[in-house]
Amino acid sequence: MSAPDLLNLEGVTVTFGGGIHKAPFVALEDLSLSIPTGAPEIIAVAGESGSGKTTLGRVILGLTKPVRGRVAFDGADIWATGAVHSRGYLRSVQAVFQDPFSVFNPFYPVEHLLRAPLKMFGIARGRAEQDERITTALRQVGLKPEQVVGRYPHQLSGGQRQRIVVARALMLRPRLIVADEPVSMIDASLRANVLENLRALRDEHGISILYITHDLATARQVSNRLYVLYRGRAVEIGAAGDVIGAPKHPYTQLLMSSIPRPDPDAPWPAEHVRKGEIGTSDRAACVFLDRCPHRMPICAKQPPDFMLGDGRAVSCYLYSDGRSETAAA
């Protein structure tokens, strides 16, 4: 019998608000995602603001409970078993957030952030062992302990603060890290260092990473697989290089065409997209219906995932000619 996936989401749906006269806002709808055990991966989740990326991260971290669906870690439903509140789960699934400054208490030096989880989880018994783990973790992310220990958050650069957060996660030896836009608020010159840290976590420490981003270039650079979200639904899933190199879904094509070109006189392909207001289509229809340049009458019905020959799943009727479906239309 094969080992269960490290993480498995099945049909996860998250809604917010709603009432007598107002339908709830759907942040995630029928989303399924899996991360295998034993073969660490970086899985990128991309999409524009409001697509559900951060909500997905919160679901995996146990901060948001789905209204439908199952979230399993090591084969056990984290909500049904109560594992979501256990120290074991909190240690196994760590987070690296977008704004590193918000993680720090400005009244304490940075080693306070590093020492606190060691005490909380009982990882290091004495101060000497704590210091050794802190020093090792800082060096593993390319920082010199003598240059950061003893300093306060405002005395460090954004790149240093972000790498300290990565070091904090690394000290706990997690099995999965949820990295939510980890390089969006730091200088371009420092992004390569943080991205290299993420790759090292996978390749040298065997840690899988869910990499949430709006930057397709970095997604292609570091990730194995890519999930493209739009209005809470996964519209295209596949190997990151394949999806970005030859996008199939009209929304993924829009994302790629929206990347600035070096020639200011070149036409902007995104101008050909319909000018409909985002989110005006009924959720019983394709979620991209209001903006799609290829809309057809059948698109009034939500498409299933069509499996293409390269192992890619695309939720679009443009690919319904003989391809296998993963769900009933």
C-alpha positions in Angstrom: 0.0 0.0 0.0 1.4 3.4 -1.0 2.0 6.1 1.5 -0.7 8.9 1.6 0.1 12.2 0.1 1.8 14.8 2.3 -1.1 17.2 1.6 -4.3 16.5 -0.2 -7.1 19.0 -0.8 -10.3 17.6 -2.3 -13.1 19.8 -3.6 -12.3 22.7 -1.2 -14.7 25.6 -1.2 -14.5 28.7 0.9 -17.1 31.5 1.0 -17.3 34.8 2.9 -20.2 37.0 3.9 -23.7 36.6 2.4 -27.1 37.1 3.9 -30.7 37.4 3.1 -30.3 39.8 0.2 -26.7 39.0 -0.8 -25.0 35.9 -2.1 -21.8 34.9 -0.3 -18.5 35.8 -2.0 -16.8 32.6 -3.3 -13.1 32.8 -2.6 -12.3 29.2 -3.5 -14.5 26.7 -5.4 -14.1 23.0 -5.7 -10.3 23.2 -5.6 -8.3 20.0 -5.5 -4.5 19.9 -5.0 -2.0 17.3 -3.8 1.6 17.3 -2.7 3.2 13.8 -2.6 5.2 12.3 0.2 8.9 11.6 -0.3 9.5 13.7 -3.4 9.6 17.4 -2.2 8.2 19.9 -4.7 7.7 23.6 -5.1 4.2 24.1 -6.3 3.4 27.6 -7.5 -0.1 29.1 -7.3 -0.5 32.1 -9.6 -3.3 34.5 -10.5 -4.3 38.2 -10.2 -5.4 39.8 -7.0 -8.7 38.3 -5.7 -8.1 35.0 -7.4 -8.0 33.0 -4.2 -4.2 32.5 -3.8 -3.9 33.8 -0.2 -7.2 32.1 0.8 -5.7 28.8 -0.3 -2.6 29.4 1.8 -4.8 30.2 4.8 -6.7 27.0 4.3 -3.5 24.9 4.3 -2.2 26.7 7.4 -5.4 26.0 9.2 -6.4 29.7 9.5 -9.5 29.3 7.4 -11.9 26.4 7.5 -13.6 25.4 4.2 -17.4 25.3 4.0 -17.0 22.2 1.8 -14.3 19.7 0.9 -11.5 17.9 2.7 -8.0 19.0 3.8 -5.8 16.0 4.6 -2.2 15.9 5.9 -0.6 12.5 5.9 -3.9 11.0 5.0 -5.9 12.4 8.0 -8.5 15.2 7.7 -7.0 18.0 9.7 -10.4 19.4 10.7 -12.2 16.1 11.4 -9.3 14.8 13.6 -8.5 18.2 15.3 -4.9 17.9 14.0 -5.2 21.5 12.7 -4.8 22.7 16.3 -2.0 20.3 17.3 1.6 21.2 17.9 2.7 18.6 15.4 0.7 20.2 12.6 1.8 23.7 13.6 5.4 22.6 13.4 5.1 20.6 10.2 3.4 23.4 8.2 5.1 26.7 8.4 4.5 30.1 6.7 6.7 32.8 5.0 4.5 35.8 4.5 4.6 38.7 2.0 5.6 41.4 4.5 8.5 40.2 6.6 8.3 43.4 8.9 4.8 42.4 10.1 6.2 39.2 11.6 8.6 41.0 13.9 7.8 42.7 17.2 9.7 46.0 16.8 10.4 46.2 20.5 12.5 43.0 20.5 15.8 42.1 18.7 15.5 39.6 15.9 16.8 36.7 17.9 13.6 36.9 19.9 11.6 35.8 16.8 14.0 32.9 16.4 14.2 31.8 20.0 10.5 31.8 20.7 9.5 28.8 18.5 12.4 26.8 19.8 11.0 27.2 23.3 7.4 26.7 22.2 8.0 23.4 20.5 10.7 22.2 23.0 13.2 21.8 20.2 16.3 23.1 22.1 16.6 22.5 25.8 19.1 25.2 26.8 20.2 28.6 25.6 23.5 27.2 24.2 21.6 24.7 22.0 19.2 27.4 21.0 22.1 29.7 20.0 23.6 26.9 17.9 20.4 26.2 16.0 19.9 29.9 15.4 23.4 30.4 14.1 23.2 27.3 11.8 19.8 28.4 10.4 21.0 32.0 9.7 24.1 30.7 7.9 21.9 28.3 5.8 20.0 31.2 4.4 23.2 33.2 3.6 23.3 35.5 6.6 26.2 36.2 9.0 24.9 35.8 12.5 27.1 38.5 13.9 25.6 41.0 11.5 21.9 40.4 12.4 21.8 38.9 16.0 21.3 41.7 18.5 19.8 44.1 15.9 16.2 45.3 15.7 13.9 44.8 12.7 14.2 48.4 11.5 18.0 48.1 11.4 17.8 45.4 8.8 17.0 45.4 5.1 13.9 43.8 3.7 15.9 41.0 2.2 17.6 40.3 5.5 14.2 40.3 7.3 12.7 37.9 4.8 15.7 35.5 5.0 15.4 35.6 8.8 11.8 34.5 8.5 12.9 31.6 6.2 15.6 30.7 8.8 12.9 30.6 11.4 10.8 28.2 9.4 13.9 26.1 8.7 14.8 25.7 12.3 11.5 23.9 13.0 12.3 21.4 10.3 8.8 21.5 8.8 7.6 19.3 6.0 5.7 22.0 4.1 6.2 25.8 3.9 3.5 28.1 2.6 5.3 31.0 1.0 2.8 33.8 0.2 4.4 36.4 -2.2 7.8 36.1 -0.4 9.7 38.3 -2.8 7.1 40.9 -3.8 8.2 43.5 -1.2 11.9 43.3 -1.6 14.3 44.7 -4.1 14.8 42.9 -7.4 18.5 42.5 -6.5 17.6 40.5 -3.4 14.9 38.3 -4.9 17.4 35.9 -6.4 18.8 35.2 -2.9 15.4 34.4 -1.4 14.3 32.3 -4.4 17.6 30.4 -4.1 16.8 29.8 -0.4 13.5 28.3 -1.4 15.2 25.9 -3.9 17.7 24.9 -1.2 14.8 24.1 1.2 13.5 21.7 -1.4 16.7 20.2 -2.7 18.9 20.1 0.5 16.3 19.8 3.3 13.5 17.9 1.6 10.9 20.5 2.3 7.9 20.9 0.0 6.8 24.5 -0.7 3.5 26.1 -1.8 4.8 29.2 -3.6 2.0 31.8 -3.9 2.8 34.5 -6.5 1.6 36.9 -9.1 5.0 36.8 -10.8 5.0 34.1 -13.5 8.7 34.6 -14.2 9.7 33.5 -10.7 7.1 30.7 -10.8 8.8 29.3 -13.8 12.2 29.7 -12.2 11.6 27.8 -9.0 8.5 25.6 -9.2 7.8 22.1 -10.4 4.1 22.5 -11.0 1.8 25.5 -11.5 -1.8 26.1 -10.6 -3.4 29.1 -12.3 -6.4 30.5 -10.3 -9.1 32.8 -11.5 -12.0 33.8 -9.2 -11.4 30.9 -6.9 -11.2 28.2 -9.5 -8.1 26.4 -10.9 -8.3 27.1 -14.7 -5.0 25.5 -15.7 -2.7 23.0 -14.0 0.5 21.5 -15.3 4.3 21.6 -15.3 5.4 25.2 -14.7 7.6 25.4 -17.8 4.9 24.0 -20.0 2.1 26.2 -18.7 4.2 29.4 -18.9 5.9 28.5 -22.1 2.8 27.5 -24.0 -0.3 28.7 -22.0 -3.6 27.0 -23.1 -6.4 28.6 -21.1 -7.4 32.1 -22.3 -6.8 33.5 -18.8 -3.3 32.1 -18.6 -2.7 33.6 -22.1 -3.9 36.9 -20.8 -1.5 36.8 -17.8 1.4 36.1 -20.2 0.4 38.8 -22.6 0.2 41.3 -19.8 3.9 41.1 -19.1 5.5 44.3 -20.3 7.5 44.1 -23.5 10.8 45.9 -24.1 9.4 47.6 -27.2 7.1 50.4 -26.2 5.6 50.6 -29.7 4.7 46.9 -29.9 0.9 46.2 -29.6 -0.4 45.2 -26.3 -2.1 41.8 -26.8 -4.2 42.2 -23.6 -6.2 44.9 -25.4 -8.0 42.2 -27.3 -9.6 40.8 -24.2 -13.3 41.6 -23.7 -14.0 44.7 -21.6 -16.6 43.1 -19.4 -16.6 43.8 -15.7 -14.6 41.2 -13.8 -16.9 38.8 -12.0 -20.2 39.6 -13.7 -20.8 36.1 -15.0 -22.9 33.6 -13.1 -20.8 31.0 -11.3 -22.8 28.3 -13.0 -20.9 29.4 -16.1 -17.2 29.5 -16.9 -15.7 32.0 -14.5 -13.8 33.7 -17.3 -16.8 34.1 -19.5 -17.2 37.8 -19.1 -13.6 38.5 -20.3 -12.9 35.7 -22.7 -12.4 36.5 -26.4 -13.4 33.0 -27.4 -16.7 32.7 -25.5 -19.2 30.3 -27.0 -22.8 29.4 -26.0 -21.6 26.3 -24.2 -19.6 28.4 -21.9 -22.8 29.3 -20.1 -22.2 25.9 -18.4 -19.1 25.6 -16.2 -16.5 23.5 -18.0 -14.8 20.4 -16.5 -11.0 19.9 -16.5 -9.9 18.6 -19.9 -6.7 16.5 -19.7 -4.2 17.3 -22.5 -1.5 15.0 -23.8 1.3 16.7 -21.8 -0.5 16.0 -18.5 -2.0 19.4 -18.3 -5.5 20.1 -17.0 -7.4 23.0 -18.6 -10.9 24.1 -17.7 -12.0 25.4 -21.1 -14.3 24.0 -23.8 -11.7 25.0 -26.4 -10.1 21.7 -25.5 -13.2 19.4 -25.4 -12.6 17.8 -28.8 -11.8 14.2 -27.8 -9.7 15.0 -24.7 -10.5 13.1 -21.5 -12.4 14.9 -18.8 -11.6 14.7 -15.1 -15.2 15.6 -14.0 -18.6 15.5 -15.5 -19.5 18.7 -17.5 
